[in-house]
Amino acid sequence: MAGYDDRYVEITTRLRSVQSFCDFLSQGATVRVALSDGAPYKDVTSVLLERNRREAEALARTRRQLYPELADEDVTPLLYSCH
């Protein structure tokens, strides 16, 4: 059962990370990239936000399919250990 729990924790941790990044971008963060050295920077925030939102939806859907008996935020064992 440990592998079962580990996979749930892995999916949930990734989901939370992607959701946090989406929240960060939604609150006004900007992502710019240069296609090559010396090229002007291009704003890719909206593209990155949409891609990450789709990833979050896919992770949530996968988690619901693999672990239908668990609530969306019912994480056992805890995701993080306290040191």
Order of alpha helices (4+ residues) and beta strands (2+ residues): alpha-beta-beta-alpha
